[in-house]
Amino acid sequence: MRGYLMIIFLSSVFLYYLLYTILWGTNGYWLLPGGMKKKNIKTCPEKPAFTSLLRVPQFYPFLCSSDFAKMTSTYRTNKYFLPYGIKGSAKYFELALSKLSSCDVFDEFDDVPCKRCVVVGNGGVLKNKTLGEKIDSYDVIIRMNKGPVLGHEEDVGRRTTFRLFYPESVFSDPTHNDPNTTAVLIVFKPHDVKWLWQVMSGHRINTNSFWKKPALNLIYKQYQIRILDPYIIREAAYHLLHFPQVFPRNEKPQHPTTGIIAITLAFHICSEVHLAGFKYNTQDPHSLLHYYGNATMSLMSKNAYHNLTAEQLFLNSIIEKNMVINLTQD
């Protein structure tokens, strides 16, 4: 009897060790995409507090052509329409992925295991804060859309690790390209991923399918481009912001902003997350919307596509719980 108990005990210890290794070992991910190198990903042995918010804390954020069907099936991404899945758009995802040379998160020579990350929003609160040197000190710097670095280095820094974009929000002026930046496409609608395939293939682009004229050329090389797995957007909407999965017929569906999606990405690849530029003066329609340009908050208030109230409540919550640090908190 003691022999059987000892076998059961040792088996339990082995299973515990195996699960611990899978979840928080050197690769740190539930499932390692086919063809990916383990040395490409390193995480801390201790779970950050913000992982409690996520349904799948250790999720590989970029789509890979080598295991596209497997991963989209495993996480049921093939059961949802965009922006939360690839249903009905798989053909164009596969075409676009076939044009990309990599789906790595970090450079193969990057051996920093515990990433300190800052997500830099485009809020007007960044103006004249002189946080540039502080922002550049982080291991990973995530920016979004057309938030410029040139001419604003003192306030926002010089380096960019990841820049999230969609066709209507990507730079077209090559002076904004940094060869050390990874450009990450967020796919909100089928035409977005179709656009990526067309622009990389040199095909003619029909601009009528976009709410604003998209870029007709890419300033980034193929090795710089990634496609964000729609599961990240789904997690932001349903598990962080708690949006309903079905909206009443008389209401427009609301989706997370690029900023919240960027924070969700950071939660999956960082051990420490700080924020800058996420504070907006929603009470004053004339206050600056961005740290660049002259747009005001009145422009954002007209956007029914996003729920700014829900997002501000979420941000206040994770800041108050010390899950993240806000560098632009007054």
C-alpha positions in Angstrom: 0.0 0.0 0.0 2.8 2.4 0.9 4.4 1.7 -2.4 1.2 2.7 -4.3 0.9 5.9 -2.2 4.5 6.7 -2.9 3.9 6.3 -6.7 0.8 8.5 -6.5 2.8 11.1 -4.5 5.7 11.2 -7.0 3.3 11.3 -9.9 1.6 14.3 -8.4 4.9 16.1 -7.9 5.9 15.4 -11.4 2.6 16.7 -12.8 2.8 19.8 -10.7 6.4 20.4 -12.0 5.3 19.8 -15.5 2.4 22.2 -15.3 4.6 24.8 -13.6 7.1 24.5 -16.4 4.5 24.9 -19.1 2.9 27.9 -17.5 5.9 29.7 -16.0 9.0 28.0 -17.4 11.6 29.4 -19.8 9.3 29.8 -22.7 6.4 30.9 -20.5 3.6 30.0 -22.9 0.8 27.5 -23.0 1.6 26.4 -26.5 4.7 27.3 -28.4 3.9 28.0 -32.0 5.4 25.7 -34.5 8.8 26.9 -35.9 9.3 29.4 -33.0 12.5 29.4 -31.0 12.3 28.9 -27.3 15.2 31.4 -26.8 13.0 34.0 -28.4 10.7 34.2 -25.3 11.7 34.5 -21.7 9.5 35.4 -18.8 9.9 35.8 -15.1 9.3 32.9 -12.7 6.8 35.0 -10.7 3.4 35.9 -12.0 2.6 39.6 -12.3 -0.5 40.8 -10.5 -2.3 41.7 -13.7 -2.3 38.1 -15.0 -5.3 37.5 -12.7 -7.3 39.6 -15.1 -6.7 37.4 -18.1 -8.4 34.2 -19.0 -5.3 32.9 -20.7 -2.4 34.7 -19.0 0.3 33.1 -21.2 -0.8 33.6 -24.8 1.4 34.0 -27.8 0.3 37.4 -29.3 1.2 37.2 -32.9 -0.2 34.9 -35.6 2.2 32.5 -37.3 1.7 30.9 -40.7 3.3 27.6 -39.5 0.5 26.9 -37.0 -2.3 29.2 -38.1 -5.0 26.6 -38.3 -3.9 24.9 -35.1 -3.8 28.0 -32.9 -7.0 29.5 -34.3 -8.8 26.3 -33.5 -7.3 25.8 -30.1 -8.4 29.2 -28.9 -11.7 29.1 -30.9 -10.6 32.2 -32.9 -12.0 30.5 -35.9 -15.5 30.7 -34.3 -15.6 34.5 -34.1 -15.9 37.2 -36.7 -13.5 40.2 -36.8 -12.3 42.0 -34.8 -12.5 39.0 -32.4 -11.7 36.1 -34.7 -10.8 35.1 -38.2 -14.1 33.5 -39.2 -14.9 34.4 -42.8 -11.5 36.0 -43.3 -9.1 33.1 -42.9 -8.1 33.1 -46.6 -6.7 36.7 -46.4 -5.0 36.0 -43.1 -3.2 33.1 -44.6 -2.2 35.1 -47.7 -0.9 38.0 -45.6 1.0 35.6 -43.2 2.6 33.9 -46.2 4.3 37.3 -47.0 5.8 37.8 -43.6 9.3 36.6 -42.8 8.8 36.2 -39.0 6.3 36.0 -36.2 8.9 36.4 -33.4 8.0 38.6 -30.5 11.6 39.5 -29.6 14.9 39.4 -31.3 16.6 36.0 -31.0 19.5 37.6 -29.2 17.3 39.3 -26.6 18.0 37.4 -23.3 16.2 39.8 -20.9 13.9 37.5 -18.9 11.8 40.0 -17.0 10.6 42.8 -19.3 9.9 46.2 -17.9 7.4 47.8 -20.4 5.8 51.1 -20.9 2.7 51.6 -23.1 2.8 55.2 -24.5 -0.6 56.6 -25.3 -1.1 59.6 -27.5 -2.9 61.7 -24.9 -2.4 65.5 -24.6 -1.3 65.0 -21.0 2.1 64.0 -22.3 2.8 67.4 -23.7 5.5 69.3 -21.7 6.0 66.5 -19.2 9.6 65.8 -20.4 9.2 62.1 -19.9 11.3 61.2 -22.9 14.4 60.0 -21.1 12.3 58.0 -18.6 10.3 56.3 -21.4 13.5 55.4 -23.2 14.8 53.6 -20.1 12.3 50.7 -20.4 13.1 47.3 -22.0 9.9 47.5 -24.2 8.2 50.6 -25.5 4.8 50.1 -27.1 3.3 53.0 -29.1 0.3 53.1 -31.4 -1.0 54.6 -34.6 0.5 57.9 -35.7 1.9 59.0 -32.3 5.1 60.6 -33.6 8.5 60.5 -32.0 10.2 63.0 -34.3 10.0 66.4 -32.9 8.6 65.2 -29.6 11.6 63.3 -28.2 11.8 65.3 -25.0 8.3 64.4 -24.0 7.9 60.9 -25.5 11.4 59.5 -26.0 13.1 58.2 -29.1 12.8 54.4 -29.0 9.9 52.2 -30.2 9.8 48.4 -29.7 6.2 47.8 -31.0 3.9 50.1 -32.9 0.3 49.0 -33.2 -1.6 50.2 -36.3 -4.4 49.6 -38.7 -4.6 50.7 -42.4 -6.0 54.1 -41.7 -3.6 54.9 -38.9 -0.2 53.8 -40.2 2.6 56.2 -41.2 3.2 56.6 -44.9 6.2 59.0 -44.5 9.4 56.9 -44.4 11.1 59.5 -42.1 9.0 57.9 -39.3 10.4 54.5 -39.8 12.7 53.0 -37.2 14.4 49.8 -38.4 14.3 48.5 -34.8 10.5 48.9 -34.5 8.1 46.0 -35.0 4.9 47.2 -36.6 1.9 45.2 -35.5 -1.3 45.2 -37.5 -4.6 45.2 -35.6 -7.3 43.7 -37.8 -10.7 45.3 -37.2 -12.4 44.3 -40.4 -11.7 41.9 -43.3 -10.5 44.7 -45.6 -7.6 45.4 -43.1 -5.9 42.1 -43.6 -6.7 42.0 -47.3 -5.1 45.5 -47.5 -1.9 44.1 -45.9 -1.7 41.3 -48.4 -2.4 43.7 -51.3 0.1 46.3 -50.2 2.9 43.7 -49.7 2.0 42.0 -53.0 1.9 45.3 -55.0 -1.7 44.9 -55.9 -4.1 47.7 -56.5 -6.0 48.7 -53.3 -9.7 49.6 -53.3 -9.8 52.5 -50.8 -13.7 52.7 -50.8 -13.8 50.0 -48.1 -12.2 52.2 -45.4 -13.6 55.0 -43.2 -10.5 57.1 -44.1 -8.0 56.6 -47.0 -5.5 54.0 -45.9 -1.8 54.0 -46.6 -1.0 53.0 -50.2 2.5 51.9 -49.3 4.3 50.5 -46.3 7.3 52.2 -44.8 8.1 49.0 -42.9 10.0 46.0 -44.3 8.4 42.6 -44.2 10.7 41.4 -41.4 9.3 44.2 -39.2 5.6 43.4 -39.6 3.4 41.2 -37.4 -0.3 40.4 -37.3 -1.9 40.6 -33.8 -3.9 37.5 -32.9 -7.6 38.6 -32.7 -7.8 36.7 -29.4 -5.9 39.6 -27.8 -8.7 42.0 -28.9 -11.3 39.5 -27.7 -9.7 39.3 -24.3 -9.5 43.1 -24.0 -13.2 43.4 -24.8 -14.7 40.5 -22.9 -12.4 39.9 -20.0 -10.9 43.4 -19.3 -13.7 45.7 -20.3 -16.6 43.2 -19.9 -18.4 44.3 -23.0 -21.5 42.2 -23.9 -20.9 39.7 -26.7 -24.3 40.7 -28.2 -25.5 44.3 -28.5 -29.2 45.2 -28.9 -30.2 45.9 -32.5 -30.7 49.6 -31.8 -27.1 50.0 -30.4 -23.8 50.1 -32.3 -21.3 47.4 -31.1 -18.4 48.9 -29.2 -14.9 47.7 -29.4 -11.7 48.4 -27.4 -9.4 51.3 -28.5 -5.9 50.7 -29.8 -4.6 51.8 -26.4 -6.5 49.2 -24.4 -5.4 46.6 -27.0 -1.8 47.7 -26.5 -2.1 47.3 -22.8 -3.5 43.8 -23.2 -0.6 42.9 -25.4 1.8 44.2 -22.7 0.1 42.0 -20.1 1.0 39.0 -22.2 4.7 39.8 -22.9 5.8 41.9 -19.9 6.5 41.3 -16.2 6.0 44.9 -15.3 3.7 47.4 -17.1 3.8 51.2 -16.8 1.5 53.7 -18.7 2.1 57.2 -20.1 -0.4 59.4 -21.9 -3.6 57.6 -21.0 -5.2 60.4 -19.1 -7.9 62.4 -21.0 -9.8 65.5 -19.9 -13.3 64.3 -20.9 -14.9 67.2 -19.1 -13.4 69.8 -21.3 -14.2 69.3 -25.0 -11.5 72.0 -25.9 -8.6 70.2 -24.2 -5.9 68.7 -26.3 -6.7 65.2 -27.5 -3.1 64.3 -28.4 0.4 65.5 -27.5 0.8 66.4 -31.1 -1.4 68.4 -33.5 -4.4 70.5 -32.6 -7.2 68.0 -32.3 -9.4 68.4 -29.2 -11.5 66.0 -27.0 -14.6 67.0 -28.9 -13.4 64.8 -31.7 -13.3 61.7 -29.4 -16.7 62.4 -27.9 -18.2 61.9 -31.4 -16.8 58.4 -31.7 -19.6 55.9 -30.9 -17.3 53.0 -31.8 -15.5 53.1 -28.4 -16.7 53.2 -24.7 -14.4 55.7 -23.2 -16.2 55.6 -19.8 -15.7 51.8 -19.5 -12.1 52.2 -20.5 -11.4 55.0 -18.0 -13.0 52.9 -15.2 -10.8 50.0 -16.1 -7.6 52.1 -16.2 -8.5 53.7 -12.9 -9.0 50.2 -11.4 -5.7 48.7 -12.5 -3.9 51.8 -11.4 -5.5 51.9 -7.9 -4.7 48.2 -7.5 -1.1 48.9 -8.4 -1.3 46.4 -11.2 0.3 49.1 -13.4 2.0 52.4 -12.7 0.8 55.6 -14.4 3.7 57.9 -15.2 1.3 60.8 -16.1 -0.8 60.7 -13.0 -1.2 64.1 -11.4 
